[in-house]
Amino acid sequence: MNYSEQCISSVRHNNLFSRDDSSEETGKVAQKTESCTQTRMFRKRRGTLVSPKNHIPSGMIQKYTSKNKKLAPSERPRRRRILLMDWNRFHKLDVIYSFMDELEKDFPAICTVYVIGKSVEGRDIKMLKISNSNASNVAVWLDGSIHSREWITTAVVTYLADIIVRNFQNTSSSITNKDWYIVPVLNPDGYVYTHTRDRMWRKNRARHDSEFVGVDLNRNFSFGWGNNGEEGSSEMPNNVFYRGPEPFSEPETAAVRDTILSSSTPFKVFLSFHSYYELIIFPWGYKTEPCADYLRLLEGGAIMARAIFEYSGIIYKVGSTKDLTYYACGTSIDWSYAIAKIPYTYMIELRSKKYKFRLPKDQILDTCNENWKAVQALMKFVDQQSRI
Ligand SMILES: [Zn+2]
């Protein structure tokens, strides 16, 4: 048994689906596998095997396995806890963060991990930057799990990071001419909470002079904050859409603002991943009128939706936030478009309308692949538009 096999055989798959999903996020509103991706994943195990702190050096494993003599129970080395990053199940925060660190370690020329802020409870908000350091690049933002129960978003965002990094030398120039700013878990406190206490937790874990916990981070951005009263967000701390006491009151949203506004590389694309309505939506969410770039955003969204449909046969509807859902005020995409001036800004609501937040794990990889197709198509479109 070689190093990889030894490590993989020691992995224990935790069943994270412990409760039935009976609640909706809002109350308002083909099984196909890319075989080359699977092959790639299994061949590249060294890069995806992670331990909570560091890789266990292969020498240590060999030393352990080469001992033939029988040891008394008290002498036996404790079985090491090895964590495997894959896209066949949902992972806890330590696995996600170790995965990011391992990518940086294995691909130091193009990967850098940053801590862009601390959560309310003091956890790191980690961001992976992928870049070939070309000065003419433009920047792309990807985030997942701003709403902590939407686990598929973190799976998709980590998958996009992994496939971009591992194929960087052979992929399209419309991918490599971008600096990728990737935050797989924007709400780490909430994410941990969904894994330990309440699978359906959406907000962060802030307390604002109240017995109630949590701010809806996607109502805490400044543009349109508090508009439309209780229709667009809530001023009530016990409400699932609580917008917080003021714009950017939360360190998680402030981290996004500060990272983007302090970047010397101009951002051209902002993609925030959510679930589960199978939608591609864009500004505005705070009002009904179309934004100035409605047609261009509609076209870019339709190109992504077509790429998804051609891959999996699933239709993601495309339109403005208000048209397809409801008033959503203080969202990250309204802010990124209006204030950060990012021209291609979308919220992608992943699968699935059928299973809601509890997407079966056998659909993770397909959801990742269909969105990889969508992101590639959007990057081509963005480049084509900039040449016009
Ligand atoms: Zn969401």
Boltz pocket constraint, residues with backbone or C-beta under 6 A from the ligand:
constraints:
  - pocket:
      binder: B
      contacts: [[A, 147], [A, 150], [A, 273], [A, 274], [A, 275]]
      max_distance: 6.0
